[in-house]
């Protein structure tokens, strides 16, 4: 099904520690983004009960949760691929994570705008 990658420490050589630490900081920044998306989902689901139609709120909550999960998993995959490239002295791999987050947040912003409109002018 999926080919198992060799352990990270057995790949290539240790890169300059500054690059490894920068990669780790980027990973943590993506995790903070995922946690913010999760917090938004929890807030929308539990704190804002009379804000627009319930099915619409639930749909946005599900989108936020899905995006949070995608960012969490994507952050780890990105960290691992980048660390392996650093250890093997290869070019950094292409990363779809920024496109995913921009697309997802754009959809959520549009949905939230519709929700605000429905809540105010219904």
ChimeraX commands (.cxc) that place a marker at each C-alpha (Angstrom):
marker #1 position 0.00,0.00,0.00 radius 0.5
marker #1 position 2.42,2.71,1.18 radius 0.5
marker #1 position 6.17,2.20,1.03 radius 0.5
marker #1 position 7.62,2.81,4.45 radius 0.5
marker #1 position 10.32,5.47,4.53 radius 0.5
marker #1 position 13.60,4.71,6.29 radius 0.5
marker #1 position 14.07,6.40,9.67 radius 0.5
marker #1 position 15.00,10.05,9.32 radius 0.5
marker #1 position 18.35,9.73,11.12 radius 0.5
marker #1 position 19.46,7.03,8.66 radius 0.5
marker #1 position 18.96,9.28,5.61 radius 0.5
marker #1 position 21.85,11.39,4.33 radius 0.5
marker #1 position 23.92,13.44,6.75 radius 0.5
marker #1 position 23.06,15.92,9.48 radius 0.5
marker #1 position 22.40,19.34,7.92 radius 0.5
marker #1 position 23.38,22.62,9.51 radius 0.5
marker #1 position 21.31,22.71,12.70 radius 0.5
marker #1 position 19.97,26.18,11.81 radius 0.5
marker #1 position 18.11,24.73,8.83 radius 0.5
marker #1 position 16.68,21.92,10.94 radius 0.5
marker #1 position 15.52,24.40,13.58 radius 0.5
marker #1 position 14.00,26.68,10.93 radius 0.5
marker #1 position 12.13,23.69,9.50 radius 0.5
marker #1 position 10.88,22.87,12.97 radius 0.5
marker #1 position 9.71,26.45,13.57 radius 0.5
marker #1 position 7.78,26.36,10.30 radius 0.5
marker #1 position 6.19,23.06,11.35 radius 0.5
marker #1 position 5.11,24.64,14.65 radius 0.5
marker #1 position 3.69,27.66,12.81 radius 0.5
marker #1 position 1.53,25.35,10.70 radius 0.5
marker #1 position 0.37,23.60,13.88 radius 0.5
marker #1 position -0.62,26.97,15.37 radius 0.5
marker #1 position -2.64,27.63,12.22 radius 0.5
marker #1 position -4.37,24.26,12.59 radius 0.5
marker #1 position -5.15,24.99,16.24 radius 0.5
marker #1 position -6.61,28.39,15.31 radius 0.5
marker #1 position -8.86,26.72,12.74 radius 0.5
marker #1 position -9.91,24.18,15.36 radius 0.5
marker #1 position -10.65,26.96,17.87 radius 0.5
marker #1 position -12.80,28.71,15.25 radius 0.5
marker #1 position -14.74,25.50,14.65 radius 0.5
marker #1 position -15.32,24.93,18.36 radius 0.5
marker #1 position -16.38,28.55,18.85 radius 0.5
marker #1 position -18.80,28.44,15.95 radius 0.5
marker #1 position -20.28,25.14,17.08 radius 0.5
marker #1 position -20.67,25.97,20.75 radius 0.5
marker #1 position -20.82,29.72,21.28 radius 0.5
marker #1 position -22.80,31.19,18.39 radius 0.5
marker #1 position -26.19,29.49,18.43 radius 0.5
marker #1 position -28.38,32.20,16.94 radius 0.5
marker #1 position -26.08,33.35,14.16 radius 0.5
marker #1 position -27.68,32.42,10.84 radius 0.5
marker #1 position -29.24,29.12,9.84 radius 0.5
marker #1 position -28.01,26.09,11.79 radius 0.5
marker #1 position -27.22,23.90,8.73 radius 0.5
marker #1 position -25.02,26.66,7.35 radius 0.5
marker #1 position -23.17,27.04,10.69 radius 0.5
marker #1 position -22.65,23.28,10.83 radius 0.5
marker #1 position -21.29,23.25,7.27 radius 0.5
marker #1 position -18.76,25.99,8.09 radius 0.5
marker #1 position -17.80,24.16,11.29 radius 0.5
marker #1 position -17.18,20.97,9.33 radius 0.5
marker #1 position -15.09,22.90,6.78 radius 0.5
marker #1 position -13.01,24.42,9.59 radius 0.5
marker #1 position -12.48,21.00,11.18 radius 0.5
marker #1 position -11.52,19.40,7.86 radius 0.5
marker #1 position -9.11,22.21,7.08 radius 0.5
marker #1 position -7.59,21.95,10.55 radius 0.5
marker #1 position -7.01,18.23,10.05 radius 0.5
marker #1 position -5.56,18.77,6.56 radius 0.5
marker #1 position -3.15,21.41,7.87 radius 0.5
marker #1 position -2.10,19.20,10.78 radius 0.5
marker #1 position -1.33,16.20,8.59 radius 0.5
marker #1 position 0.12,18.37,5.83 radius 0.5
marker #1 position 2.43,20.09,8.30 radius 0.5
marker #1 position 3.97,16.79,9.36 radius 0.5
marker #1 position 4.35,15.58,5.76 radius 0.5
marker #1 position 5.92,18.91,4.81 radius 0.5
marker #1 position 8.31,18.82,7.77 radius 0.5
marker #1 position 9.37,15.24,6.99 radius 0.5
marker #1 position 9.88,15.86,3.26 radius 0.5
marker #1 position 11.83,19.06,3.91 radius 0.5
marker #1 position 14.02,17.45,6.57 radius 0.5
marker #1 position 14.83,14.53,4.25 radius 0.5
marker #1 position 15.70,16.96,1.43 radius 0.5
marker #1 position 17.99,18.89,3.78 radius 0.5
marker #1 position 19.71,15.69,4.93 radius 0.5
marker #1 position 20.20,14.53,1.33 radius 0.5
marker #1 position 21.32,17.98,0.10 radius 0.5
marker #1 position 18.47,18.09,-2.45 radius 0.5
marker #1 position 16.27,20.97,-3.52 radius 0.5
marker #1 position 13.32,21.57,-1.24 radius 0.5
marker #1 position 10.18,19.77,-2.45 radius 0.5
marker #1 position 7.12,21.53,-3.80 radius 0.5
marker #1 position 4.55,22.04,-1.10 radius 0.5
marker #1 position 0.78,22.06,-1.72 radius 0.5
marker #1 position -0.01,23.14,1.85 radius 0.5
marker #1 position -0.10,26.93,1.20 radius 0.5
marker #1 position -2.50,26.42,-1.72 radius 0.5
marker #1 position -4.71,24.18,0.42 radius 0.5
marker #1 position -4.89,26.67,3.28 radius 0.5
marker #1 position -5.53,29.64,0.98 radius 0.5
marker #1 position -8.29,27.79,-0.87 radius 0.5
marker #1 position -9.87,26.51,2.33 radius 0.5
marker #1 position -9.76,29.83,4.14 radius 0.5
marker #1 position -11.12,31.59,1.04 radius 0.5
marker #1 position -14.10,29.22,0.96 radius 0.5
marker #1 position -14.67,29.71,4.68 radius 0.5
marker #1 position -14.51,33.51,4.36 radius 0.5
marker #1 position -17.12,33.46,1.59 radius 0.5
marker #1 position -19.33,31.10,3.61 radius 0.5
marker #1 position -18.94,33.30,6.70 radius 0.5
marker #1 position -19.88,36.39,4.67 radius 0.5
marker #1 position -23.04,34.62,3.50 radius 0.5
marker #1 position -23.75,33.61,7.10 radius 0.5
marker #1 position -23.37,37.22,8.29 radius 0.5
marker #1 position -25.64,38.40,5.50 radius 0.5
marker #1 position -28.31,35.82,6.38 radius 0.5
marker #1 position -28.07,36.64,10.08 radius 0.5
marker #1 position -28.45,40.39,9.52 radius 0.5
marker #1 position -30.92,40.59,6.65 radius 0.5
marker #1 position -33.12,37.54,7.14 radius 0.5
marker link #1:1,2 radius 0.2
marker link #1:2,3 radius 0.2
marker link #1:3,4 radius 0.2
marker link #1:4,5 radius 0.2
marker link #1:5,6 radius 0.2
marker link #1:6,7 radius 0.2
marker link #1:7,8 radius 0.2
marker link #1:8,9 radius 0.2
marker link #1:9,10 radius 0.2
marker link #1:10,11 radius 0.2
marker link #1:11,12 radius 0.2
marker link #1:12,13 radius 0.2
marker link #1:13,14 radius 0.2
marker link #1:14,15 radius 0.2
marker link #1:15,16 radius 0.2
marker link #1:16,17 radius 0.2
marker link #1:17,18 radius 0.2
marker link #1:18,19 radius 0.2
marker link #1:19,20 radius 0.2
marker link #1:20,21 radius 0.2
marker link #1:21,22 radius 0.2
marker link #1:22,23 radius 0.2
marker link #1:23,24 radius 0.2
marker link #1:24,25 radius 0.2
marker link #1:25,26 radius 0.2
marker link #1:26,27 radius 0.2
marker link #1:27,28 radius 0.2
marker link #1:28,29 radius 0.2
marker link #1:29,30 radius 0.2
marker link #1:30,31 radius 0.2
marker link #1:31,32 radius 0.2
marker link #1:32,33 radius 0.2
marker link #1:33,34 radius 0.2
marker link #1:34,35 radius 0.2
marker link #1:35,36 radius 0.2
marker link #1:36,37 radius 0.2
marker link #1:37,38 radius 0.2
marker link #1:38,39 radius 0.2
marker link #1:39,40 radius 0.2
marker link #1:40,41 radius 0.2
marker link #1:41,42 radius 0.2
marker link #1:42,43 radius 0.2
marker link #1:43,44 radius 0.2
marker link #1:44,45 radius 0.2
marker link #1:45,46 radius 0.2
marker link #1:46,47 radius 0.2
marker link #1:47,48 radius 0.2
marker link #1:48,49 radius 0.2
marker link #1:49,50 radius 0.2
marker link #1:50,51 radius 0.2
marker link #1:51,52 radius 0.2
marker link #1:52,53 radius 0.2
marker link #1:53,54 radius 0.2
marker link #1:54,55 radius 0.2
marker link #1:55,56 radius 0.2
marker link #1:56,57 radius 0.2
marker link #1:57,58 radius 0.2
marker link #1:58,59 radius 0.2
marker link #1:59,60 radius 0.2
marker link #1:60,61 radius 0.2
marker link #1:61,62 radius 0.2
marker link #1:62,63 radius 0.2
marker link #1:63,64 radius 0.2
marker link #1:64,65 radius 0.2
marker link #1:65,66 radius 0.2
marker link #1:66,67 radius 0.2
marker link #1:67,68 radius 0.2
marker link #1:68,69 radius 0.2
marker link #1:69,70 radius 0.2
marker link #1:70,71 radius 0.2
marker link #1:71,72 radius 0.2
marker link #1:72,73 radius 0.2
marker link #1:73,74 radius 0.2
marker link #1:74,75 radius 0.2
marker link #1:75,76 radius 0.2
marker link #1:76,77 radius 0.2
marker link #1:77,78 radius 0.2
marker link #1:78,79 radius 0.2
marker link #1:79,80 radius 0.2
marker link #1:80,81 radius 0.2
marker link #1:81,82 radius 0.2
marker link #1:82,83 radius 0.2
marker link #1:83,84 radius 0.2
marker link #1:84,85 radius 0.2
marker link #1:85,86 radius 0.2
marker link #1:86,87 radius 0.2
marker link #1:87,88 radius 0.2
marker link #1:88,89 radius 0.2
marker link #1:89,90 radius 0.2
marker link #1:90,91 radius 0.2
marker link #1:91,92 radius 0.2
marker link #1:92,93 radius 0.2
marker link #1:93,94 radius 0.2
marker link #1:94,95 radius 0.2
marker link #1:95,96 radius 0.2
marker link #1:96,97 radius 0.2
marker link #1:97,98 radius 0.2
marker link #1:98,99 radius 0.2
marker link #1:99,100 radius 0.2
marker link #1:100,101 radius 0.2
marker link #1:101,102 radius 0.2
marker link #1:102,103 radius 0.2
marker link #1:103,104 radius 0.2
marker link #1:104,105 radius 0.2
marker link #1:105,106 radius 0.2
marker link #1:106,107 radius 0.2
marker link #1:107,108 radius 0.2
marker link #1:108,109 radius 0.2
marker link #1:109,110 radius 0.2
marker link #1:110,111 radius 0.2
marker link #1:111,112 radius 0.2
marker link #1:112,113 radius 0.2
marker link #1:113,114 radius 0.2
marker link #1:114,115 radius 0.2
marker link #1:115,116 radius 0.2
marker link #1:116,117 radius 0.2
marker link #1:117,118 radius 0.2
marker link #1:118,119 radius 0.2
marker link #1:119,120 radius 0.2
marker link #1:120,121 radius 0.2
marker link #1:121,122 radius 0.2
view
